């Protein structure tokens, strides 16, 4: 039962993550493809992060935070794998998302996004490992699944509630 719930939570999280990273939570996905702006920044902390002459730390923090659950859920679901394969999966996922943005011109492709996404995922891996030293893996997994499910239900309710107010 735990395995089914944790895999389901990971799958739903990944769908939402893709929707967030690639489509910026837009319901009209075709409008994202009308963006028609392709940019590539391979210099960390360079100009595209600047907003009104200042570095936009908010975007970096958001990228960092949204990938923390990825690392946590990878540890819940794939205990047999060591750190390096999980790290590689997080890195490849982030690189792939940025490449898709560049190929389809649906956003700015920036190396700092890859860095902050990956560091967020690594923090998730580390947080799970540290917590697992003090809490049994079984209890920790149940807490993560319960919290993740409640958070998901809250976000869906919030999103639907906001849409009802708008329309």
Secondary structure, DSSP 8 states (H G I E B T S, - for coil): -HHHHHHHHHHHHHHHHHHHHHHTT-S-HHHHHT--EEEEE-STT-GGGEETTEE-HHHHHHHHHHHHHHHHHHHHH-TTS-HHHHHHHHHHHHHHHHHHHHHTTEEEEEHHHHHHHHHHHHHHHHHHHHHHHHS-HHHHHHHHHHHHHHHHHHHHHHHHHHHHHH-
